[in-house]
Amino acid sequence: MTEQIALITGAATGIGAAVATSLAESGMKVAVCDINREDGAKLAKAIGGEFIRCDVSRLESVQAAVKGCVERFGAPDYVHLNAGVMTVPTNHPFLPIEDVTEVQYRKILGVNLDGVFHGTKTVLPVMRDKGGAITLTASVAGLGMVPDDPLYTATKYAVIGFGRALAAANEGSNVRINVICPGVVDTGIVPDKYRAPDFGMMPTAVMAAEIVDLLRTGANGEVRVKSRSERPAYAVSPPDLS
């Protein structure tokens, strides 16, 4: 059997690192793509992958990362576009929308939304002949809200809509496109206030197992929600537009 290949953005830490580790343990070669060189290179060495520095907010950086993956391993079978940030750094006070700077606004859109556009734009032509799957990381915030961070909420709604529409546009092709909506996961971007027991924080390994299953078996256009460790994941039905 031909060795399979995965490319993951936001792979140096958190959910991305857990997915990269799980896929590598199953025998895949993994391109660990992240702006965080120190943690990314360390992870890639540990799992036998390849670290490729990638700033998802810049199209040319994403294109270079995908080219590096193809040159090192070949065209990816699985792509997890996972990179994401909140409007303010972890445990900084959330800002009223009128106090959010233009720089902060552009950054969160650049990572959370532009990054998904840049990734799908770049990998789809590379994957079409071989086939495979692309999973986009959204959030339960894209089905509800995070009042502390309206921009984070907005970008995750956008990722869900983009993923559904793009999947429909590519229906019948060799590439499945789907979306994962995690609840609160134990990662570096989660503020302390969301670590309270009421939020049911999940270990990254629990979330990674769901994402790996979605990459391998998820339907084209599927939007899957995993909100708590003790609850099964479920798919969200698309709206009836008839």
N, C-alpha and C positions, 0 to 999 in steps of 0.2 A: 504493500500500500504506500502510495506517495505521501511523504511527510507534509503535513498541513502547516499553514502559516497564518499568523494573526498579527494585526497591527492595532495598537491601543494608544489613544491619546490620553493625557492626564494619567499616565501609567506609573509614575514614580512613587506615588503614595496612595493610601486610601483604597477606594473601590477599584481603581484601575490597577493598582499593584496586586490586589487580591485576585482579580480576574487574570492578569498576566501570569501569576504563579500557578493558578489552577490549570490554565491552558498548557503551560509548559510542563506541568506534572503529567498531563495526559499525552505528552509526546509532541506537542506543537513547537515550532520555532516562533518566537515572539519578538516583534519590533516594539521596544519600550520607548514611546515617544512622549517627551515632556520638556518643559522649559527648565525643570529642576535637574541639572546635570549630576549633582552629587548623589542624590538618592536614586535617580534613574540609572546611572551607571552601576551603582552597587547592586541594584535589583537585577539588572540585565546579566551581570556576572554570576549572580547566585542561581539564576534559572537557566543559564545557557542561552540567553537571548542576545539582542543587540540594542544598545542604547542609541537613539537618534534624537538629538536636540530638536525641539519643535515648538514654535510659538504659534498656536492655532489661530491667533488673531491676524496673522499675516499669511496671505495666500501663498507667497513664494516660499515661505518656510514649510508649509504643509506639503507643497509640491516637492520640495527637496527631500522631506522625510519619506514620502511615499516612494520617490525614486531610489532613495537609499535602501528601503526595504526590498524593493524589487531586485536591485543589484546584489544585495547580500543573500536574500533567501528566495526571491521570486514573488509573483503576484499574491497578495493575501487572499486566503479563503474566508477569513473572518476579520471584521473591523469593528472595533468598539470606540465610538466617538464619545469620550467620557469627560474630557476636560471641562471644568466648571469652577466658578468663583461666586462669592456674594459681593454686594456693593462695597462693603467695608471689610477690612481684615478681621480675622477671628478675634472675638472678644473686644473689639473696638465698639463703642456705643453706636447703635443704629441711628441713622440720620433722618430727620424729616425730609420729605422729598425736595422741599425748597432749599435745603442745605447741601444736597448732593451736587458735587462739582461736575462740570462738563467732562473732566478727565475720568472721574469715577464712572459716569454714565457710559462713556465710550469704551472703557475697559470691560465692564460687565457684558455689554453687547458684543464686544470684540471676541471675548472668550466663549460665552455661553451660546451665542447665536451665529456670529460670523464663523466661529470655529467649526460648527456643524455644517454650515454652507461650504466652507473651504474644504472640509473633509469629504463630503459626499461628492462635490464637484470634481475632486481630484481622483478619488478611488473608484467611482463608478465605471469610467472608461477602462480602467486597468482590470477590473474584476469581471466585466461582462462576459468575456469568452469563457473564462474558467468557472464562473459562478461562485456563489457563496452568500454571506449575510452581513449586513451592517446593522448594528444596534446603537441607537442614540440614547444617551442618558438624559432624561428629563427629571421629573420629581413629582411627588404627590402635590407639591405646591402648584404644579401646572393643572391640577384638577380641583384645587381649593385655593389656598392663599397663605402667604407668610406676611402678615400685616407689618412686621418690622422691616420688610425689604420688598417693596412693591416692584422694584426692577428685577430682582431675582424671580419673583412670581411671574412677571411679564415674559421673561426670556424662556421660562419653562413651559408656559402656555404655548409660546411660539414654536418651541422644539416639538411638542406633541402635534400641533397642526401641520408643521413642515414635514414631519416624518410620515404622517398619514397621507398627505397629499403627494409626497414624493413616491411613496409606495404605490399609490394608485396610478401615478404617471408611469411607473416602471412595471406594472402588472404584466405578467407573461414573460418577463426577462429572466435571466439566470440568477439574478441577485434579489434576495429578500431584504426588505428594509423594515425594521420594527423599533419600538421604543420601550424603554424600561423606566418606570416611575418609582424610585426608592422612597421609603419613608425616611425617618431619622437614622442615619448610619454613623457609626463611630469613626469619623474622619476628621482631618485637621480643620475643615472649614466650618464645623458645627459649633456654634456658640455654647458656652456653658449652660445657659438657661434652657437649652433644648436637651440637655443631658439628664434632666430630672426623670425619675421612674415613670411618670405619667406619659412621657413621649415614646416609651418602648424602644429605646435605641437598639439597633441591630449590629452585631459584629460584621466586619467587612466580609468575612468568609461566608456568612449566610447570604449576603447580598450577591457575592460573586457567584455562588452556586446557581442562583436564579438567573443571573445574566448569562452564564455559560449555557444553561439550558435554553434560554431564549435565542442565543446565537446559533445553537445547533438545531433546534426544533421549532422555533417560533415561526408563526405564519407571517407572510408578507402583509404589512399594515397593522400587525398586532400591537396594541398598547397594553403592556402588562404592569400591574401594580403589586408591589411587595411592601407592605406597610409595617409589619411587625414579624419578629421571628416566629412567634407561636401561631400566626395566622397564615393560611395558604395564600399564594399569589393568585391573582385573578386578572382576566383580560377585560378591558373596557370596550364596550360595543361602540362603534362609530355612530355619530348622529345620523338620523334619517333625514336626508335632504330631498326626498321625493315630494 
